[in-house]
Amino acid sequence: MAPSPYLLWVNSRPTQVDDDLWVKWYIEEHVPDLVNHHVATRGSFYRELVPEGFALGGTPHPRKYLALYQTEIEEPLKTQKFIDIRKTSEMFPKDKTIHANGEFNGRNYKLIQDYDPENIGEKPTKFVLTAEMNPKDEADFEKWYLEEHLEMLHKVPGHRRSQRYVIGPKVPGIGDVTEAPKYLAVHEYDSLDPFINNAPEVVKTNGTPWTKKQIAESNMNAFRMFELVKPIGY
């Protein structure tokens, strides 16, 4: 099964309900709604992990939940299919509207590379490492990924595949592309222990002159990792 050509990325946090109810609403109602109404081909809901000693560093992001929707549509939230989806939930104890209970940041992306050396295909992955970058030299950035970085990431134990995206049109109401780096990579892993424990393969990958150059020259970098809560539509 080939990956969809577009990705809807939605980072969120609850504001009026607790985390448990937010997760329950997302995996029982919201992600299934987008998949069942054909706004998305499939979707996965993740919770961010920020373990002490994470090799790439970073601090917890206020929006720690991430929904990744593969879709055939460049701007899925502008479609009638999405407009028809319920915008309220009886799960919420007070105000029933979705946006009264949480904060969202959404982005549209276009797939530019599916790196799948083991031919894993479209199967849920337990962990993802996301890398957002805004390179100074896009041609050199592309060459770095193709000629060095992906192959080295694949040598880190547990790597499944990687998908690379370029940002698309602004998501109405919940996104601002000026706040986001231009490029996103989603690296799938069976385990993130090598990154947490700073394994030799990770040290080698992050320590090459080319990698250091790309990170230093990118004027926006965000490296985060997430654990799967539930996949829908696979």
C-alpha positions as CSV (number, residue, x, y, z in Angstrom):
1,M,0.0,0.0,0.0
2,A,1.5,3.3,-1.1
3,P,1.5,6.3,1.3
4,S,-1.0,9.1,0.6
5,P,0.4,12.2,-1.2
6,Y,-0.5,14.6,1.6
7,L,-0.3,14.8,5.4
8,L,-2.5,16.8,7.8
9,W,-0.5,17.4,11.0
10,V,-2.5,18.6,14.1
11,N,-0.7,19.3,17.4
12,S,-3.1,19.9,20.3
13,R,-3.6,20.2,24.0
14,P,-6.7,20.2,26.2
15,T,-7.7,23.5,27.9
16,Q,-10.9,22.7,29.7
17,V,-10.8,19.0,30.2
18,D,-8.1,16.6,31.5
19,D,-5.7,14.6,29.4
20,D,-7.6,11.3,29.8
21,L,-10.8,12.8,28.4
22,W,-8.9,14.5,25.6
23,V,-7.3,11.3,24.5
24,K,-10.6,9.4,24.8
25,W,-12.4,12.0,22.6
26,Y,-9.6,12.0,20.0
27,I,-9.3,8.3,19.5
28,E,-13.0,7.3,19.9
29,E,-14.6,10.2,18.0
30,H,-12.4,12.7,16.2
31,V,-9.8,10.6,14.4
32,P,-12.5,8.0,13.4
33,D,-14.7,10.8,12.1
34,L,-12.0,12.1,9.7
35,V,-11.2,8.6,8.5
36,N,-14.9,7.5,8.2
37,H,-15.9,10.6,6.3
38,H,-12.9,10.1,3.9
39,V,-11.2,13.4,4.9
40,A,-8.2,11.2,5.7
41,T,-7.1,7.8,4.5
42,R,-5.8,6.8,7.9
43,G,-4.8,8.5,11.1
44,S,-2.6,8.0,14.1
45,F,-2.8,9.7,17.5
46,Y,0.4,10.2,19.5
47,R,1.6,11.5,22.8
48,E,4.9,13.3,23.1
49,L,7.8,11.8,25.0
50,V,10.5,14.0,26.5
51,P,12.7,11.6,28.5
52,E,15.6,13.0,30.5
53,G,18.8,12.6,28.5
54,F,17.1,12.6,25.1
55,A,20.1,12.9,22.7
56,L,18.5,15.7,20.6
57,G,17.6,17.8,23.7
58,G,14.5,19.9,23.9
59,T,11.9,20.8,26.5
60,P,8.3,19.7,26.7
61,H,6.0,21.4,24.2
62,P,2.8,22.8,25.6
63,R,0.8,20.9,22.9
64,K,2.0,17.4,23.6
65,Y,-0.6,15.5,21.5
66,L,-0.1,14.9,17.7
67,A,-2.6,13.6,15.2
68,L,-1.1,12.6,11.8
69,Y,-3.6,12.0,9.0
70,Q,-2.6,10.7,5.7
71,T,-4.9,12.0,3.0
72,E,-5.5,12.3,-0.7
73,I,-6.5,15.9,-0.4
74,E,-4.2,18.9,-0.4
75,E,-6.4,21.0,1.9
76,P,-8.6,18.5,3.7
77,L,-10.1,20.9,6.2
78,K,-11.6,23.0,3.4
79,T,-13.7,20.1,2.0
80,Q,-17.4,19.6,2.5
81,K,-16.5,16.2,3.9
82,F,-14.8,17.9,6.8
83,I,-17.4,20.6,7.2
84,D,-20.0,17.9,7.6
85,I,-18.1,16.3,10.6
86,R,-19.5,17.0,14.0
87,K,-18.0,19.9,15.8
88,T,-19.3,19.1,19.2
89,S,-19.1,16.1,21.6
90,E,-21.3,14.9,24.4
91,M,-18.1,13.7,26.1
92,F,-17.3,17.3,27.1
93,P,-18.9,18.1,30.5
94,K,-19.6,21.8,29.9
95,D,-19.3,23.6,26.6
96,K,-19.8,20.8,24.0
97,T,-17.9,22.5,21.1
98,I,-14.5,21.1,20.2
99,H,-12.6,24.4,20.1
100,A,-13.9,25.5,23.5
101,N,-12.1,22.5,25.1
102,G,-8.7,22.5,23.4
103,E,-6.0,24.4,21.5
104,F,-4.9,23.2,18.0
105,N,-2.2,24.0,15.6
106,G,-2.6,22.4,12.2
107,R,-0.5,22.2,9.1
108,N,-0.9,20.8,5.5
109,Y,2.1,19.0,4.1
110,K,3.0,17.4,0.7
111,L,5.0,14.2,0.6
112,I,8.3,14.5,-1.2
113,Q,10.0,11.3,-0.3
114,D,9.0,7.9,1.1
115,Y,12.2,6.2,2.3
116,D,11.2,2.5,3.0
117,P,14.3,0.3,2.4
118,E,12.6,-2.7,4.1
119,N,9.3,-2.3,2.2
120,I,7.3,-2.0,5.4
121,G,4.5,-0.1,3.8
122,E,1.5,1.5,5.6
123,K,1.6,-0.2,9.0
124,P,1.2,1.5,12.4
125,T,4.5,2.4,14.1
126,K,4.9,2.6,17.8
127,F,7.2,5.6,17.9
128,V,8.0,8.5,15.6
129,L,10.8,11.0,15.7
130,T,9.8,14.3,13.9
131,A,12.4,16.7,12.6
132,E,11.3,20.2,11.4
133,M,14.0,22.3,9.6
134,N,14.2,25.5,7.6
135,P,17.5,25.0,5.6
136,K,19.6,27.9,4.3
137,D,20.7,25.9,1.2
138,E,17.8,23.7,0.1
139,A,19.8,21.9,-2.6
140,D,22.5,21.0,-0.1
141,F,19.8,20.0,2.4
142,E,18.2,17.6,-0.1
143,K,21.6,16.2,-1.0
144,W,22.4,15.6,2.7
145,Y,19.2,13.7,3.2
146,L,19.6,11.6,0.1
147,E,23.3,10.9,0.2
148,E,24.0,10.6,4.0
149,H,21.3,11.2,6.6
150,L,18.6,8.7,5.8
151,E,21.1,5.9,5.4
152,M,22.6,6.7,8.7
153,L,19.3,6.9,10.5
154,H,18.4,3.5,9.1
155,K,21.5,2.1,10.8
156,V,20.1,3.2,14.2
157,P,18.5,0.1,15.7
158,G,14.7,0.0,15.3
159,H,14.4,2.2,12.3
160,R,11.5,1.3,10.0
161,R,11.1,4.0,7.4
162,S,11.1,7.8,7.0
163,Q,8.8,10.1,5.1
164,R,9.7,13.6,4.2
165,Y,7.3,16.5,3.6
166,V,7.3,20.1,2.5
167,I,4.8,22.5,4.0
168,G,1.6,23.3,2.1
169,P,-1.2,25.9,2.3
170,K,-2.1,27.4,5.6
171,V,-4.8,25.5,7.6
172,P,-7.8,27.8,8.1
173,G,-8.3,28.9,11.7
174,I,-5.7,26.6,13.4
175,G,-2.4,27.1,11.6
176,D,0.1,29.7,10.5
177,V,2.8,28.4,8.1
178,T,5.0,31.4,9.0
179,E,5.5,29.8,12.4
180,A,6.6,26.4,11.0
181,P,9.8,25.3,9.3
182,K,9.4,24.5,5.7
183,Y,10.4,20.8,5.9
184,L,9.2,18.0,8.1
185,A,10.6,14.5,8.4
186,V,8.7,11.7,10.2
187,H,11.1,8.9,11.1
188,E,9.4,5.7,12.3
189,Y,11.1,3.5,14.9
190,D,10.2,0.3,16.9
191,S,12.0,1.8,19.8
192,L,13.5,5.2,20.7
193,D,15.9,3.8,23.3
194,P,18.9,4.4,21.0
195,F,18.1,8.2,21.0
196,I,17.2,8.3,24.7
197,N,20.5,6.4,25.6
198,N,22.6,8.2,23.1
199,A,23.6,5.0,21.3
200,P,26.8,4.9,19.2
201,E,24.8,5.0,16.0
202,V,23.0,8.1,17.1
203,V,26.2,9.8,18.2
204,K,27.7,9.0,14.8
205,T,24.6,10.2,12.9
206,N,24.3,13.5,14.8
207,G,28.1,14.1,14.7
208,T,28.9,14.2,11.0
209,P,30.2,17.5,9.7
210,W,27.3,17.6,7.2
211,T,24.7,17.1,9.9
212,K,26.2,19.7,12.1
213,K,26.3,22.1,9.2
214,Q,22.6,21.6,8.3
215,I,21.4,22.0,11.9
216,A,23.6,25.1,12.4
217,E,22.4,26.8,9.1
218,S,18.7,26.0,9.6
219,N,17.1,29.1,11.2
220,M,14.3,27.0,12.7
221,N,14.8,23.5,14.2
222,A,12.3,21.3,16.1
223,F,13.1,17.7,17.0
224,R,10.4,15.8,18.9
225,M,9.5,12.2,19.6
226,F,6.1,10.6,20.1
227,E,4.6,7.3,21.3
228,L,1.6,5.9,19.5
229,V,-1.7,6.0,21.4
230,K,-3.9,4.5,18.7
231,P,-4.0,4.0,14.9
232,I,-7.2,4.3,12.9
233,G,-7.9,3.1,9.4
234,Y,-5.0,0.7,8.9
